[in-house]
Amino acid sequence: MDTPDDSYDEIMAQAGNDGKFQRRYNLLFNFGAICFASMSYMSIILALNKPPHNCFVPGMEQYNITDANLWKNLTLPRETDNRGQLGYSKCQMYNITEQHLQRHYSEWSFASSDIIDCAYGYEYDRTYYDRTPITEYDWICDKGFRETNIFIYNRLGELFGTVIFGHLGDTLGRRPVFYLSILIITVGRLVSMFTAAYYVVFCIAAVVGSLTAHSIFQAPLIIAMEISKSERRGHISMMQCIGWTTGLCILPMVFWATKDWFWALLIVTMPIVLFMFIPSYTIESPRWLATRGNYREAMVQFRKIATINGIRELAFDERVLEKRLANHRTDKVYGLASLFNGWRMAKNTMLVILCWTVCSVTYFTLVLLSSRMDGNPFLNFMYQGLIEVPAAFAGQRAADRFGRRATNAMALCCATAVCLVLVLIVRDPTNEMAATVLTTFVKFCISITFFGVNLQSIEIYPTCLRQTGMAVGTIAATIFGIVGPYVVHLGTEYDVRYPFLVMGLSSAVGILAALFLPETLHQSLPNTIEEAQKFGKNQRFWSLPKAPQVTREADSNTDKRHDGSDAKPEESIRLTVPVEAEEAVGRK
């Protein structure tokens, strides 16, 4: 690594790396924009919720029957549900003919040969939804896979978009990718609102709306990380987690208030466009610009940051930047292939991929399950979203205290154990409350892991590959996450234990991946591929990260300042450097 005086971090500190600009940027983009982005992204899940339904069988009025359950008992066969309980069939009815209607219903008798598919349409429980694409166009029974297939198409859209926009983030820039992400997700959701009657067009619009599902979150997070001091990285990631969670809590309330998928989508989609019109804060990362050799534009961004931070004049200019950051420049980047440049970098990439896969499969399986469990789907969705707030705080504190590696591994251990308990108890209806609480706890654990993995993905890759590195994890997660909707389908249609069994086994595999990733706490962000290839080389496995120790001289200076002496405020605190780092600098 370079000495502190020659590093980008020292230059960033002179422009202000923890001032008003950083605080406002995080509030605007890593909280506000992410809040609305999460609502737009996740809205398709609630829009395609499948309410309880049965065959509609005419004739109640003829016999003056007012008890709906009595009529169902007469006209619908029984079947076993996903909990092993006997209930009314959702997609079949008895073949009631004119001869039956000419007699009193007490004389009716049916055999298994009299069971047919719904002949007169369907009845929906409209307690929570007045209108959805499923209730409008009967995407159930023989068309029941339409909902699941749309979720699969969404995941494929995320996969395709992550490959493209992850690479563009490192070649075209973080800012233009953020603009494109907003436009594409907005257009996709708006088009889908008007095309539900045309299934193929609706699917295409849903895929378009999911293309930038990851880049819209990654771009502002990476910019914030690259303009802030290292001690704030955990806080920045937590800020985005809270923004995401706030959106997840507001989203079901909008659906509950409107009870109409069309107006709910319109309300949660349009506000994100406003974040394209904040020119003072929609900056490009100066760190990224420096690695591309664009020092002039980097100075423009430094001045924007310094001005809002109250620094009128910078102690460096374009020539100084070029001189001090020339060794950070990276001209040749080969996209995803560069992530496998060298054994150590390839190993880290594979472990990141595995961690992302486990987190993604488990997280989105839980999200889909939350709105399909018994009870109020909106409250269930909100409760599982609300648990992410304490998870973000706990994840940030634990990751900054015990390290990213230990935090992820412990959270996955807890998730594995709880999933195994759920497999044993979830089929019993008397354990419904306990199952809900334990499922929410699994979401708590996975949210902590998501926090840690997201942070590590940013911290182990060099500036020229940072967004590509984050993208490759989400690409793999999306590929394997395709099974998530089918796992949920198996759980809701066949056996409720299947999703928890899959999540438990996945979390157990994730423990090993989390343990062997390098620790990134208290480490400088690598700027070049060469630095990333050496990242974590000398780390001990069975040890917790320790913060750099302040020297006695720094302590005495601090004491003098507390005593009111004339110590100069610009005096810097010197940190002790590990022996290995001193030897590396000496060799250089």
Secondary structure, 3 states (H helix, E strand, C coil): CCCHHHCHHHHHHHHCCCCHHHHHHHHHHHHHHHHHHHHHHHHHHHHCCCCCEEECCCCCCCCCCCCHHHHHHHHCCEEECCCCCEEECCCEEECCCHHHHCCCHHHCCCCHHHEEECCCCEEECCCCCCECHHHHHCCCHHHCHHHHHHHHHHHHHHHHHHHHHHHHHHHCCHHHHHHHHHHHHHHHHHHHHCCCCCHHHHHHHHHHHHCCCCHHHHHHHHHHHHCCCHHHHHHHHHHHHHHHHHHHHHHHHHHHHHCEHHHHHHHHHHHHHHHHCCCCCCCCCHHHHHHCCCHHHHHHHHHHHHHHCCCCCCCCCHHHHHHHHHHHCCCCCCHHHHHHCCHHHHHHHHHHHHHHHHHHHHHHHHHHHHCCCCCCHHHHHHHHHHCHHHHHHHHHHHHHHCCHHHHHHHHHHHHHHHHHHHHHHCCCHHHHHHHHHHHHHHHHHHHHHHHHHHHHHHHCCCHHHHHHHHHHHHHHHHHHHCHHHHHHHHHHHCCCCHHHHHHHHHHHHHHHHHHHCCCCCCCCCCCCHHHHHHCCCCCCCCCCCCCCCECHHHHHHHHHHHCCCCCCCCCCCCECCCHHHHHHHHHC
